[in-house]
Each structure stands twice: as structure tokens, then as C-alpha cells.
Amino acid sequence: MNRDFNHAANDSPRSGSSKQATPVIWGAIVVALVAIAIWFAMEP
């Protein structure tokens, strides 16, 4: 599913800005997940 989504996004003629924004969005998701994991780990 993920590969199909990326393929469709790359084939889109309007994907210029989304190609640059996608890594930022995934980076923000990863940072958020790590922060949540650390927060839960620090909970008593």
C-alpha cells in the first residue's frame, strides 16, 4: 500500500511541493512517536 501511494504521488504533475513536504511530515511523525514513547517510559 505504501509503495502504491508513493508511486501515485510521484506520477502526479503537482507533486513538486509534496515531494519536499513528505519527508518533513514523516520526520515530524517519527519525532512525535519518539517523544510519546519517551513520555510513556518516564511515567511512573
mmCIF file as Biopython writes it, N, C-alpha, C and O atoms, coordinates in Angstrom:
data_model
#
loop_
_atom_site.group_PDB
_atom_site.id
_atom_site.type_symbol
_atom_site.label_atom_id
_atom_site.label_alt_id
_atom_site.label_comp_id
_atom_site.label_asym_id
_atom_site.label_entity_id
_atom_site.label_seq_id
_atom_site.pdbx_PDB_ins_code
_atom_site.Cartn_x
_atom_site.Cartn_y
_atom_site.Cartn_z
_atom_site.occupancy
_atom_site.B_iso_or_equiv
_atom_site.auth_seq_id
_atom_site.auth_asym_id
_atom_site.pdbx_PDB_model_num
ATOM 1   N N  . MET A ? 1  ? 0.836  -1.198 0.000   1.0 0.0 1  A 1 
ATOM 2   C CA . MET A ? 1  ? 0.000  0.000  0.000   1.0 0.0 1  A 1 
ATOM 3   C C  . MET A ? 1  ? 0.875  1.255  0.000   1.0 0.0 1  A 1 
ATOM 4   O O  . MET A ? 1  ? 0.595  2.218  -0.713  1.0 0.0 1  A 1 
ATOM 5   N N  . ASN A ? 2  ? 1.932  1.231  0.805   1.0 0.0 2  A 1 
ATOM 6   C CA . ASN A ? 2  ? 2.794  2.408  0.887   1.0 0.0 2  A 1 
ATOM 7   C C  . ASN A ? 2  ? 3.495  2.655  -0.444  1.0 0.0 2  A 1 
ATOM 8   O O  . ASN A ? 2  ? 3.640  3.803  -0.864  1.0 0.0 2  A 1 
ATOM 9   N N  . ARG A ? 3  ? 3.930  1.584  -1.112  1.0 0.0 3  A 1 
ATOM 10  C CA . ARG A ? 3  ? 4.615  1.739  -2.387  1.0 0.0 3  A 1 
ATOM 11  C C  . ARG A ? 3  ? 3.661  2.302  -3.437  1.0 0.0 3  A 1 
ATOM 12  O O  . ARG A ? 3  ? 4.048  3.159  -4.232  1.0 0.0 3  A 1 
ATOM 13  N N  . ASP A ? 4  ? 2.413  1.823  -3.443  1.0 0.0 4  A 1 
ATOM 14  C CA . ASP A ? 4  ? 1.442  2.333  -4.410  1.0 0.0 4  A 1 
ATOM 15  C C  . ASP A ? 4  ? 1.171  3.813  -4.178  1.0 0.0 4  A 1 
ATOM 16  O O  . ASP A ? 4  ? 1.029  4.574  -5.136  1.0 0.0 4  A 1 
ATOM 17  N N  . PHE A ? 5  ? 1.097  4.225  -2.927  1.0 0.0 5  A 1 
ATOM 18  C CA . PHE A ? 5  ? 0.852  5.630  -2.621  1.0 0.0 5  A 1 
ATOM 19  C C  . PHE A ? 5  ? 2.005  6.497  -3.120  1.0 0.0 5  A 1 
ATOM 20  O O  . PHE A ? 5  ? 1.784  7.546  -3.725  1.0 0.0 5  A 1 
ATOM 21  N N  . ASN A ? 6  ? 3.235  6.053  -2.863  1.0 0.0 6  A 1 
ATOM 22  C CA . ASN A ? 6  ? 4.389  6.830  -3.301  1.0 0.0 6  A 1 
ATOM 23  C C  . ASN A ? 6  ? 4.467  6.879  -4.825  1.0 0.0 6  A 1 
ATOM 24  O O  . ASN A ? 6  ? 4.828  7.906  -5.400  1.0 0.0 6  A 1 
ATOM 25  N N  . HIS A ? 7  ? 4.134  5.787  -5.465  1.0 0.0 7  A 1 
ATOM 26  C CA . HIS A ? 7  ? 4.176  5.747  -6.926  1.0 0.0 7  A 1 
ATOM 27  C C  . HIS A ? 7  ? 3.159  6.736  -7.499  1.0 0.0 7  A 1 
ATOM 28  O O  . HIS A ? 7  ? 3.466  7.470  -8.439  1.0 0.0 7  A 1 
ATOM 29  N N  . ALA A ? 8  ? 1.966  6.757  -6.940  1.0 0.0 8  A 1 
ATOM 30  C CA . ALA A ? 8  ? 0.936  7.666  -7.426  1.0 0.0 8  A 1 
ATOM 31  C C  . ALA A ? 8  ? 1.334  9.120  -7.172  1.0 0.0 8  A 1 
ATOM 32  O O  . ALA A ? 8  ? 1.106  9.990  -8.013  1.0 0.0 8  A 1 
ATOM 33  N N  . ALA A ? 9  ? 1.924  9.373  -6.022  1.0 0.0 9  A 1 
ATOM 34  C CA . ALA A ? 9  ? 2.317  10.744 -5.693  1.0 0.0 9  A 1 
ATOM 35  C C  . ALA A ? 9  ? 3.447  11.205 -6.617  1.0 0.0 9  A 1 
ATOM 36  O O  . ALA A ? 9  ? 3.485  12.366 -7.026  1.0 0.0 9  A 1 
ATOM 37  N N  . ASN A ? 10 ? 4.369  10.290 -6.945  1.0 0.0 10 A 1 
ATOM 38  C CA . ASN A ? 10 ? 5.487  10.667 -7.806  1.0 0.0 10 A 1 
ATOM 39  C C  . ASN A ? 10 ? 5.037  10.891 -9.242  1.0 0.0 10 A 1 
ATOM 40  O O  . ASN A ? 10 ? 5.632  11.696 -9.958  1.0 0.0 10 A 1 
ATOM 41  N N  . ASP A ? 11 ? 3.985  10.184 -9.674  1.0 0.0 11 A 1 
ATOM 42  C CA . ASP A ? 11 ? 3.493  10.340 -11.033 1.0 0.0 11 A 1 
ATOM 43  C C  . ASP A ? 11 ? 2.613  11.585 -11.183 1.0 0.0 11 A 1 
ATOM 44  O O  . ASP A ? 11 ? 2.333  12.014 -12.302 1.0 0.0 11 A 1 
ATOM 45  N N  . SER A ? 12 ? 2.181  12.159 -10.069 1.0 0.0 12 A 1 
ATOM 46  C CA . SER A ? 12 ? 1.312  13.331 -10.149 1.0 0.0 12 A 1 
ATOM 47  C C  . SER A ? 12 ? 2.109  14.544 -10.625 1.0 0.0 12 A 1 
ATOM 48  O O  . SER A ? 12 ? 3.208  14.780 -10.124 1.0 0.0 12 A 1 
ATOM 49  N N  . PRO A ? 13 ? 1.583  15.323 -11.584 1.0 0.0 13 A 1 
ATOM 50  C CA . PRO A ? 13 ? 2.313  16.511 -12.060 1.0 0.0 13 A 1 
ATOM 51  C C  . PRO A ? 13 ? 2.383  17.613 -11.004 1.0 0.0 13 A 1 
ATOM 52  O O  . PRO A ? 13 ? 3.187  18.537 -11.119 1.0 0.0 13 A 1 
ATOM 53  N N  . ARG A ? 14 ? 1.537  17.512 -9.972  1.0 0.0 14 A 1 
ATOM 54  C CA . ARG A ? 14 ? 1.520  18.535 -8.924  1.0 0.0 14 A 1 
ATOM 55  C C  . ARG A ? 14 ? 2.322  18.101 -7.708  1.0 0.0 14 A 1 
ATOM 56  O O  . ARG A ? 14 ? 2.140  18.648 -6.620  1.0 0.0 14 A 1 
ATOM 57  N N  . SER A ? 15 ? 3.218  17.110 -7.879  1.0 0.0 15 A 1 
ATOM 58  C CA . SER A ? 15 ? 3.909  16.532 -6.733  1.0 0.0 15 A 1 
ATOM 59  C C  . SER A ? 15 ? 5.205  17.283 -6.384  1.0 0.0 15 A 1 
ATOM 60  O O  . SER A ? 15 ? 5.965  16.826 -5.530  1.0 0.0 15 A 1 
ATOM 61  N N  . GLY A ? 16 ? 5.463  18.422 -7.028  1.0 0.0 16 A 1 
ATOM 62  C CA . GLY A ? 16 ? 6.709  19.145 -6.767  1.0 0.0 16 A 1 
ATOM 63  C C  . GLY A ? 16 ? 6.851  19.536 -5.314  1.0 0.0 16 A 1 
ATOM 64  O O  . GLY A ? 16 ? 7.884  19.268 -4.700  1.0 0.0 16 A 1 
ATOM 65  N N  . SER A ? 17 ? 5.829  20.167 -4.750  1.0 0.0 17 A 1 
ATOM 66  C CA . SER A ? 17 ? 5.913  20.609 -3.366  1.0 0.0 17 A 1 
ATOM 67  C C  . SER A ? 17 ? 5.700  19.439 -2.412  1.0 0.0 17 A 1 
ATOM 68  O O  . SER A ? 17 ? 6.296  19.399 -1.335  1.0 0.0 17 A 1 
ATOM 69  N N  . SER A ? 18 ? 4.850  18.482 -2.805  1.0 0.0 18 A 1 
ATOM 70  C CA . SER A ? 18 ? 4.567  17.364 -1.909  1.0 0.0 18 A 1 
ATOM 71  C C  . SER A ? 18 ? 5.791  16.470 -1.757  1.0 0.0 18 A 1 
ATOM 72  O O  . SER A ? 18 ? 5.982  15.859 -0.705  1.0 0.0 18 A 1 
ATOM 73  N N  . LYS A ? 19 ? 6.633  16.385 -2.804  1.0 0.0 19 A 1 
ATOM 74  C CA . LYS A ? 19 ? 7.855  15.580 -2.695  1.0 0.0 19 A 1 
ATOM 75  C C  . LYS A ? 19 ? 8.772  16.161 -1.624  1.0 0.0 19 A 1 
ATOM 76  O O  . LYS A ? 19 ? 9.460  15.415 -0.927  1.0 0.0 19 A 1 
ATOM 77  N N  . GLN A ? 20 ? 8.787  17.473 -1.488  1.0 0.0 20 A 1 
ATOM 78  C CA . GLN A ? 20 ? 9.646  18.108 -0.485  1.0 0.0 20 A 1 
ATOM 79  C C  . GLN A ? 20 ? 8.986  18.091 0.886   1.0 0.0 20 A 1 
ATOM 80  O O  . GLN A ? 20 ? 9.677  18.031 1.903   1.0 0.0 20 A 1 
ATOM 81  N N  . ALA A ? 21 ? 7.661  18.144 0.926   1.0 0.0 21 A 1 
ATOM 82  C CA . ALA A ? 21 ? 6.964  18.206 2.206   1.0 0.0 21 A 1 
ATOM 83  C C  . ALA A ? 21 ? 6.842  16.829 2.841   1.0 0.0 21 A 1 
ATOM 84  O O  . ALA A ? 21 ? 6.816  16.716 4.067   1.0 0.0 21 A 1 
ATOM 85  N N  . THR A ? 22 ? 6.767  15.775 2.022   1.0 0.0 22 A 1 
ATOM 86  C CA . THR A ? 22 ? 6.551  14.432 2.570   1.0 0.0 22 A 1 
ATOM 87  C C  . THR A ? 22 ? 7.634  14.010 3.563   1.0 0.0 22 A 1 
ATOM 88  O O  . THR A ? 22 ? 7.287  13.522 4.639   1.0 0.0 22 A 1 
ATOM 89  N N  . PRO A ? 23 ? 8.929  14.170 3.263   1.0 0.0 23 A 1 
ATOM 90  C CA . PRO A ? 23 ? 9.938  13.797 4.268   1.0 0.0 23 A 1 
ATOM 91  C C  . PRO A ? 23 ? 9.804  14.604 5.561   1.0 0.0 23 A 1 
ATOM 92  O O  . PRO A ? 23 ? 10.071 14.087 6.646   1.0 0.0 23 A 1 
ATOM 93  N N  . VAL A ? 24 ? 9.394  15.858 5.446   1.0 0.0 24 A 1 
ATOM 94  C CA . VAL A ? 24 ? 9.207  16.684 6.643   1.0 0.0 24 A 1 
ATOM 95  C C  . VAL A ? 24 ? 8.054  16.133 7.473   1.0 0.0 24 A 1 
ATOM 96  O O  . VAL A ? 24 ? 8.140  16.061 8.699   1.0 0.0 24 A 1 
ATOM 97  N N  . ILE A ? 25 ? 6.975  15.743 6.796   1.0 0.0 25 A 1 
ATOM 98  C CA . ILE A ? 25 ? 5.818  15.201 7.512   1.0 0.0 25 A 1 
ATOM 99  C C  . ILE A ? 25 ? 6.192  13.890 8.192   1.0 0.0 25 A 1 
ATOM 100 O O  . ILE A ? 25 ? 5.877  13.691 9.365   1.0 0.0 25 A 1 
ATOM 101 N N  . TRP A ? 26 ? 6.865  12.987 7.463   1.0 0.0 26 A 1 
ATOM 102 C CA . TRP A ? 26 ? 7.267  11.715 8.068   1.0 0.0 26 A 1 
ATOM 103 C C  . TRP A ? 26 ? 8.240  11.958 9.211   1.0 0.0 26 A 1 
ATOM 104 O O  . TRP A ? 26 ? 8.171  11.269 10.229  1.0 0.0 26 A 1 
ATOM 105 N N  . GLY A ? 27 ? 9.155  12.931 9.067   1.0 0.0 27 A 1 
ATOM 106 C CA . GLY A ? 27 ? 10.086 13.253 10.151  1.0 0.0 27 A 1 
ATOM 107 C C  . GLY A ? 27 ? 9.337  13.737 11.378  1.0 0.0 27 A 1 
ATOM 108 O O  . GLY A ? 27 ? 9.680  13.358 12.498  1.0 0.0 27 A 1 
ATOM 109 N N  . ALA A ? 28 ? 8.320  14.566 11.189  1.0 0.0 28 A 1 
ATOM 110 C CA . ALA A ? 28 ? 7.535  15.063 12.317  1.0 0.0 28 A 1 
ATOM 111 C C  . ALA A ? 28 ? 6.793  13.916 12.996  1.0 0.0 28 A 1 
ATOM 112 O O  . ALA A ? 28 ? 6.683  13.885 14.222  1.0 0.0 28 A 1 
ATOM 113 N N  . ILE A ? 29 ? 6.283  12.972 12.201  1.0 0.0 29 A 1 
ATOM 114 C CA . ILE A ? 29 ? 5.578  11.820 12.781  1.0 0.0 29 A 1 
ATOM 115 C C  . ILE A ? 29 ? 6.537  10.979 13.611  1.0 0.0 29 A 1 
ATOM 116 O O  . ILE A ? 29 ? 6.195  10.553 14.714  1.0 0.0 29 A 1 
ATOM 117 N N  . VAL A ? 30 ? 7.736  10.739 13.087  1.0 0.0 30 A 1 
ATOM 118 C CA . VAL A ? 30 ? 8.729  9.934  13.814  1.0 0.0 30 A 1 
ATOM 119 C C  . VAL A ? 30 ? 9.124  10.631 15.106  1.0 0.0 30 A 1 
ATOM 120 O O  . VAL A ? 30 ? 9.204  9.993  16.156  1.0 0.0 30 A 1 
ATOM 121 N N  . VAL A ? 31 ? 9.374  11.939 15.039  1.0 0.0 31 A 1 
ATOM 122 C CA . VAL A ? 31 ? 9.746  12.690 16.242  1.0 0.0 31 A 1 
ATOM 123 C C  . VAL A ? 31 ? 8.620  12.630 17.272  1.0 0.0 31 A 1 
ATOM 124 O O  . VAL A ? 31 ? 8.876  12.454 18.463  1.0 0.0 31 A 1 
ATOM 125 N N  . ALA A ? 32 ? 7.385  12.774 16.818  1.0 0.0 32 A 1 
ATOM 126 C CA . ALA A ? 32 ? 6.239  12.722 17.735  1.0 0.0 32 A 1 
ATOM 127 C C  . ALA A ? 32 ? 6.141  11.346 18.383  1.0 0.0 32 A 1 
ATOM 128 O O  . ALA A ? 32 ? 5.900  11.251 19.587  1.0 0.0 32 A 1 
ATOM 129 N N  . LEU A ? 33 ? 6.322  10.282 17.609  1.0 0.0 33 A 1 
ATOM 130 C CA . LEU A ? 33 ? 6.239  8.932  18.171  1.0 0.0 33 A 1 
ATOM 131 C C  . LEU A ? 33 ? 7.354  8.701  19.194  1.0 0.0 33 A 1 
ATOM 132 O O  . LEU A ? 33 ? 7.119  8.098  20.242  1.0 0.0 33 A 1 
ATOM 133 N N  . VAL A ? 34 ? 8.553  9.174  18.896  1.0 0.0 34 A 1 
ATOM 134 C CA . VAL A ? 34 ? 9.666  9.021  19.840  1.0 0.0 34 A 1 
ATOM 135 C C  . VAL A ? 34 ? 9.381  9.807  21.111  1.0 0.0 34 A 1 
ATOM 136 O O  . VAL A ? 34 ? 9.630  9.320  22.214  1.0 0.0 34 A 1 
ATOM 137 N N  . ALA A ? 35 ? 8.862  11.019 20.960  1.0 0.0 35 A 1 
ATOM 138 C CA . ALA A ? 35 ? 8.551  11.832 22.140  1.0 0.0 35 A 1 
ATOM 139 C C  . ALA A ? 35 ? 7.482  11.161 22.999  1.0 0.0 35 A 1 
ATOM 140 O O  . ALA A ? 35 ? 7.579  11.159 24.226  1.0 0.0 35 A 1 
ATOM 141 N N  . ILE A ? 36 ? 6.468  10.595 22.356  1.0 0.0 36 A 1 
ATOM 142 C CA . ILE A ? 36 ? 5.411  9.889  23.115  1.0 0.0 36 A 1 
ATOM 143 C C  . ILE A ? 36 ? 5.993  8.669  23.815  1.0 0.0 36 A 1 
ATOM 144 O O  . ILE A ? 36 ? 5.656  8.391  24.965  1.0 0.0 36 A 1 
ATOM 145 N N  . ALA A ? 37 ? 6.868  7.938  23.123  1.0 0.0 37 A 1 
ATOM 146 C CA . ALA A ? 37 ? 7.479  6.749  23.723  1.0 0.0 37 A 1 
ATOM 147 C C  . ALA A ? 37 ? 8.310  7.136  24.947  1.0 0.0 37 A 1 
ATOM 148 O O  . ALA A ? 37 ? 8.261  6.467  25.979  1.0 0.0 37 A 1 
ATOM 149 N N  . ILE A ? 38 ? 9.069  8.215  24.819  1.0 0.0 38 A 1 
ATOM 150 C CA . ILE A ? 38 ? 9.887  8.672  25.957  1.0 0.0 38 A 1 
ATOM 151 C C  . ILE A ? 38 ? 8.979  9.120  27.109  1.0 0.0 38 A 1 
ATOM 152 O O  . ILE A ? 38 ? 9.257  8.839  28.275  1.0 0.0 38 A 1 
ATOM 153 N N  . TRP A ? 39 ? 7.887  9.821  26.766  1.0 0.0 39 A 1 
ATOM 154 C CA . TRP A ? 39 ? 6.982  10.309 27.799  1.0 0.0 39 A 1 
ATOM 155 C C  . TRP A ? 39 ? 6.357  9.134  28.568  1.0 0.0 39 A 1 
ATOM 156 O O  . TRP A ? 39 ? 6.274  9.155  29.796  1.0 0.0 39 A 1 
ATOM 157 N N  . PHE A ? 40 ? 5.921  8.114  27.825  1.0 0.0 40 A 1 
ATOM 158 C CA . PHE A ? 40 ? 5.355  6.941  28.485  1.0 0.0 40 A 1 
ATOM 159 C C  . PHE A ? 40 ? 6.416  6.211  29.301  1.0 0.0 40 A 1 
ATOM 160 O O  . PHE A ? 40 ? 6.110  5.681  30.369  1.0 0.0 40 A 1 
ATOM 161 N N  . ALA A ? 41 ? 7.644  6.174  28.824  1.0 0.0 41 A 1 
ATOM 162 C CA . ALA A ? 41 ? 8.722  5.487  29.545  1.0 0.0 41 A 1 
ATOM 163 C C  . ALA A ? 41 ? 9.044  6.215  30.847  1.0 0.0 41 A 1 
ATOM 164 O O  . ALA A ? 41 ? 9.449  5.583  31.822  1.0 0.0 41 A 1 
ATOM 165 N N  . MET A ? 42 ? 8.869  7.525  30.873  1.0 0.0 42 A 1 
ATOM 166 C CA . MET A ? 42 ? 9.179  8.300  32.067  1.0 0.0 42 A 1 
ATOM 167 C C  . MET A ? 42 ? 8.026  8.299  33.072  1.0 0.0 42 A 1 
ATOM 168 O O  . MET A ? 42 ? 8.210  8.686  34.227  1.0 0.0 42 A 1 
ATOM 169 N N  . GLU A ? 43 ? 6.842  7.867  32.639  1.0 0.0 43 A 1 
ATOM 170 C CA . GLU A ? 43 ? 5.709  7.822  33.563  1.0 0.0 43 A 1 
ATOM 171 C C  . GLU A ? 43 ? 5.958  6.769  34.641  1.0 0.0 43 A 1 
ATOM 172 O O  . GLU A ? 43 ? 6.500  5.704  34.345  1.0 0.0 43 A 1 
ATOM 173 N N  . PRO A ? 44 ? 5.578  7.043  35.864  1.0 0.0 44 A 1 
ATOM 174 C CA . PRO A ? 44 ? 5.807  6.092  36.957  1.0 0.0 44 A 1 
ATOM 175 C C  . PRO A ? 44 ? 4.937  4.841  36.814  1.0 0.0 44 A 1 
ATOM 176 O O  . PRO A ? 44 ? 5.007  3.941  37.650  1.0 0.0 44 A 1 
#
